[in-house]
Amino acid sequence: MMTGDQYRASLDDGRETYFEGRRVDNVATDPILKITVDSAAAGYDRFYKPGDDAVGDFMAVPGSVAELREQVELHETVDLLTHVTYASIMTLLTAADRIEAQLPDNAARIRAYVKDAQRRDVRITQCITDAKGDRSRKPSQQDDPDAYVRVVERRTDGVVIRGAKLHISAASMGHELMTIPTKAMRAGEEDYSIAAMVPVNAPGVKIVNTTYYPRHEDVRDFPVSGRQHTPEGFVIFDDVFVPNERVFLDGVPELAAVFAHSLGLWERLGGLASMASGYDRLVGFAQLISEANGLERTAHVREKISEMMINASLIRASLEAAISNCKITSDGAAFPDELYTNVGKYHGAANYSTMVRHLHDIAGGSVLTAPSMADLENTETGHLIRKYMGTRQDVDGVYRTKLFHAIRDTTADALGGWSAVTNIQAGGGLYAQRIVSRMHYDLERAKRMALEHAHMSEYAVTD
Ligand SMILES: Cc1cc2nc3c(=O)[nH]c(=O)nc-3n(C[C@H](O)[C@H](O)[C@H](O)COP(=O)(O)OP(=O)(O)OC[C@H]3O[C@@H](n4cnc5c(N)ncnc54)[C@H](O)[C@@H]3O)c2cc1C
């Protein structure tokens, strides 16, 4: 395994990565991007074990309800790059099982890759979402044939791919890009049915980074986003050669969706777990600011916080149901329940704006206008700000100002905007989550129950 310092050094590998118009020499030393590298490096140090075959505890495949719960709790405490690496490995192993019958050699290749990746202790990011062009048209019908990643050349020793994958979390900070089709493909879309592992520093890979990291001299005014951020990468494959041993699927449209479907479950479980914590934190902020404002006993404030608590508890209950109802596969791995994972993720995404609306409604305008920490330190203004930001003797103005900064940073500034969109889009948009929920809901059972209730069971369709 690698230590944090070895990980930092490994990133200086000639990768072509850009940030705000300039080429980045080394992501590990760039003043903004290094913040993400440092949190990933801390993950390396935390899980480091000596020995050639050592594998970090975060990689453990859960085999029971208790182990799945432990793994979910552990992943709540790791940085995003460590988490997506785990989700990628689980995706690959799940996909290997699912393609085994039809493509045994490809399944063997995937398993060999996973072993090697674990031995090298590399970090893997997930490249699924294509540029997609006109959304109403299929990949093969686009004006620009590169709107979806595709194979442009086949050689005896590998393939050349072209296209772009957008919004890829931490792409520039990992070592490998797990590049898989974004959706099902049809006959005639063989070139788009490509799944492969691409090193970040492969010639032709270019990554453009974006981030919500605050551009402000004093990050004390951004107590959350100033300490931790994960840039998204706009990943371009400008004719990238991939050797055969890294190609997991090529030219088999009927299996193209297997990889994205295998990923969806792990990704949404991770999303659901972080929503459960995020929702509880929003309740916490609402209660803290209502207490600081002196309104914690006021009826409409209590009602709003009660509604927030109900939402937060429902999200946690669906996480708990997803874990408790996990399915154990034939090789002993515990898979979270698909229905509870998806409905929880959907409910969390759909109701996030209500949670934030209540918090802003309760908190007041200082969410946006609380003076900065530097103004609090200014000898001319500091004592006056403290006086007027305080609400009574036991509510200090500095404390209340800091609370407002945390609320603004989390919900109403760059990170807040990022969270609002990400909750809805990450792991597929709301529509995609509704489709998957519907797929797993037992509609026939519901119809039978309705007919029984109406004393019309004779109309029930029996299998
Ligand atoms: C912060 C962030 C991090 C992310 N991280 C990753 C990552 O690590 N890896 C990754 O691969 N992706 C990642 N994503 C991408 C995410 O999965 C996509 O944003 C999401 O799947 C939606 O795709 P899109 O952005 O292209 O929007 P669109 O597909 O354009 O969707 C916009 C709307 O159009 C609707 N729509 C689109 N096509 C159709 C159609 N044919 N018929 C009907 N309705 C349609 C959608 O339902 C949605 O309502 C991330 C996104 C964000 C915001």
The ligand as an ORCA input file, in Angstrom:
! r2SCAN-3c Opt
* xyz 0 1
  C     -21.344     17.700     -8.508
  C     -21.620     16.562     -9.432
  C     -20.802     15.437     -9.372
  C     -20.985     14.397    -10.274
  N     -20.112     13.338    -10.257
  C     -20.146     12.432    -11.281
  C     -19.126     11.430    -11.409
  O     -18.228     11.315    -10.561
  N     -19.175     10.599    -12.469
  C     -20.148     10.700    -13.420
  O     -20.116      9.928    -14.364
  N     -21.123     11.636    -13.339
  C     -21.135     12.502    -12.292
  N     -22.131     13.461    -12.206
  C     -23.088     13.580    -13.305
  C     -24.524     13.242    -12.980
  O     -24.701     11.850    -12.888
  C     -25.337     13.873    -14.116
  O     -25.303     15.275    -13.917
  C     -26.754     13.369    -14.202
  O     -26.768     12.005    -14.558
  C     -27.572     14.169    -15.237
  O     -26.916     14.215    -16.472
  P     -26.664     15.635    -17.191
  O     -25.968     16.522    -16.232
  O     -26.013     15.386    -18.498
  O     -28.097     16.255    -17.390
  P     -29.197     15.841    -18.502
  O     -29.046     14.393    -18.873
  O     -29.143     16.845    -19.609
  O     -30.503     15.987    -17.638
  C     -31.218     17.208    -17.475
  C     -32.719     16.874    -17.419
  O     -33.125     16.354    -18.676
  C     -33.794     15.095    -18.508
  N     -33.438     14.221    -19.666
  C     -32.214     14.016    -20.205
  N     -32.289     13.167    -21.238
  C     -33.588     12.838    -21.386
  C     -34.314     12.013    -22.292
  N     -33.703     11.349    -23.278
  N     -35.654     11.895    -22.122
  C     -36.277     12.545    -21.121
  N     -35.652     13.373    -20.240
  C     -34.328     13.511    -20.368
  C     -33.233     14.539    -17.197
  O     -34.133     13.600    -16.599
  C     -33.078     15.812    -16.375
  O     -34.313     16.139    -15.793
  C     -22.023     14.471    -11.248
  C     -22.884     15.579    -11.269
  C     -22.694     16.605    -10.375
  C     -23.618     17.796    -10.438
*
